[in-house]
Amino acid sequence: MQRKWIIAIFSVLVLAPLMSPELAHATQSSNRYKDAQVKLSYQILQPGSTGDLLLRSFELLTCGTNKEPWLAAIYGEQRSVQFLETDSTVKCSNPGIGVKVATATINGSKAIIVAFCDPANAIQTKNCKTADIHNYGGYAMWNTKPTKLFHGTSVEVLVSGLTYSDLLKLARGMKPVA
C-alpha cells in the first residue's frame, strides 16, 4: 500500500510538470530577465525603472546559426524605450543611422550617444545635438566587461519621445540580474 502512495506522489511531483506546460511554466520566476539569464552566457542587465512605460514586448531573438539569442525588451508606445542586449563579441541588432552627439559613462563603461537626425538633411545633421534625441529619438550603446560567470554584454538603450536626460537615467539605472 505504501508503495502505491510513493508512486502516486512521485508522479504528481516529478512527472506532472513534464506533462503539463501550465504547471511547468508556473515554476519560472516572475522576472523575465532572470529567466533569460538562465539560458544565456552573457550578463543580462535589467532596468531599475521604466517610469510609466509599460512592458510591451520581451523576446529572445535569433542571432544566426551557432550564436546565442539576443534580448529585446520594449516598453511604451508613443514614448518608448527599448533595451537590446547581446554577447559583446557578437553584433545582432542594428540601431540605425544617426549622429554621434556625446559620450557618457554608464555604470563604469564608456557609451556613445547617438541622435537620429536625418542623414539626408545636411543642416540638421551638422547641427545635431543631444536635445535632438527628444525630437528624433536616439540611443546609448556600450559594452560591459566579462565577469567570472558571464561574457561581456553589448547594451543598447534606444528611446523615442524621451529626452537625453531620460535616456541617461534609464541606461544608468540598468543593473546586472542577480
C-alpha positions in Angstrom: 0.0 0.0 0.0 2.8 2.4 0.9 4.5 1.7 -2.4 1.4 2.9 -4.3 1.4 6.2 -2.4 5.1 6.7 -3.1 4.5 6.1 -6.8 1.5 8.5 -6.8 3.4 11.3 -5.0 6.4 10.8 -7.3 4.1 11.1 -10.4 2.5 14.3 -9.1 5.7 16.0 -8.1 8.0 14.9 -10.9 6.1 13.8 -13.9 3.1 16.2 -13.9 5.2 19.3 -14.6 6.7 17.5 -17.6 3.3 16.7 -19.0 1.6 20.0 -18.2 3.0 23.1 -19.8 0.9 25.2 -17.4 2.5 23.6 -14.3 6.0 23.7 -15.8 5.5 27.4 -16.6 4.5 28.0 -13.0 8.0 27.1 -11.9 9.5 30.0 -13.8 10.1 33.2 -11.8 8.0 36.3 -12.3 11.1 38.1 -13.6 11.7 37.6 -17.3 15.2 39.0 -17.1 16.2 36.3 -14.5 14.5 33.6 -16.6 16.5 34.8 -19.7 19.8 34.9 -17.7 19.5 31.1 -17.0 19.6 30.5 -20.8 22.5 32.8 -21.7 26.2 33.0 -21.2 26.4 36.8 -21.3 25.4 39.1 -18.3 21.8 40.3 -18.6 21.1 43.8 -17.3 17.6 44.8 -16.3 16.2 48.3 -16.0 15.8 49.7 -12.5 12.7 51.6 -13.5 10.9 52.5 -16.7 8.7 55.1 -15.1 5.2 55.0 -16.5 6.2 53.0 -19.6 4.7 49.5 -19.5 6.3 46.4 -20.9 5.0 45.8 -24.5 7.3 43.0 -25.7 10.1 40.8 -24.2 11.8 38.4 -26.6 14.9 36.4 -27.1 15.6 36.8 -30.8 17.7 34.6 -33.1 21.1 35.9 -33.9 22.1 33.4 -36.5 23.4 29.9 -36.6 25.6 28.8 -33.6 25.0 32.2 -31.8 23.1 32.8 -28.6 19.9 34.8 -28.9 19.8 38.4 -28.1 17.3 40.1 -25.7 14.9 42.8 -26.8 12.6 44.4 -24.3 10.3 47.2 -25.4 8.4 49.5 -23.0 5.8 52.1 -24.0 4.0 53.1 -27.2 4.3 56.7 -28.4 7.0 57.4 -25.8 9.1 54.3 -25.7 12.4 52.7 -24.6 14.0 49.5 -26.0 16.6 47.5 -24.1 18.7 45.4 -26.5 21.4 43.1 -25.2 23.7 40.5 -26.7 27.1 39.0 -26.2 29.7 41.7 -26.7 31.6 39.6 -29.2 28.5 39.3 -31.5 26.6 42.0 -33.3 22.9 41.1 -33.7 20.9 44.3 -33.7 21.3 47.5 -35.8 20.0 50.6 -34.0 20.0 52.7 -37.2 21.8 55.6 -38.8 22.3 58.7 -36.6 24.8 61.3 -35.5 27.1 60.7 -32.5 26.3 63.6 -30.2 28.0 62.7 -27.0 29.8 60.2 -24.9 28.8 59.3 -21.4 29.9 57.0 -18.6 27.3 54.4 -17.8 28.0 52.3 -14.7 31.7 52.5 -15.3 31.6 51.9 -19.1 32.1 54.4 -21.9 29.0 54.8 -24.0 28.4 56.5 -27.3 25.2 58.6 -27.5 23.5 58.9 -30.9 20.6 61.1 -32.1 18.5 60.0 -35.1 19.0 63.3 -37.0 18.1 62.9 -40.7 21.3 62.0 -42.6 19.7 63.3 -45.9 19.3 66.8 -44.3 22.9 68.2 -44.2 21.9 71.2 -42.0 20.1 69.0 -39.5 23.0 66.5 -39.4 25.6 69.3 -39.0 23.7 70.9 -36.1 22.6 67.7 -34.4 22.9 67.7 -30.6 21.7 65.8 -27.5 18.5 67.9 -27.4 17.5 66.3 -30.7 17.1 63.0 -29.1 13.7 64.3 -27.8 12.7 65.3 -31.4 14.0 62.3 -33.4 14.9 59.6 -30.9 18.3 58.2 -30.2 20.3 55.7 -28.2 23.2 54.9 -25.9 25.4 52.0 -26.7 28.2 50.4 -24.6 29.8 47.1 -23.6 30.1 45.7 -20.2 33.2 43.7 -19.1 33.1 40.0 -18.6 32.7 38.6 -15.1 33.8 35.3 -13.6 30.5 33.8 -14.6 29.4 35.6 -17.7 30.7 37.0 -21.0 30.6 40.8 -21.5 27.4 42.3 -22.9 26.7 44.8 -25.7 23.9 47.0 -24.5 21.7 49.5 -26.4 19.1 51.6 -24.8 17.0 53.2 -27.6 14.4 55.9 -26.9 11.7 57.6 -28.8 9.8 60.7 -27.4 12.1 60.9 -24.4 14.9 63.3 -23.6 18.7 62.9 -23.4 18.3 63.1 -19.7 15.7 60.4 -19.7 18.0 58.2 -21.9 20.9 58.6 -19.4 18.6 57.9 -16.4 17.2 54.7 -18.0 20.7 53.5 -19.1 22.4 54.2 -15.8 19.5 52.5 -13.9 20.3 49.2 -15.5 21.7 46.6 -13.1 23.0 43.0 -13.6 20.5 40.3 -12.9 21.3 38.8 -9.5 
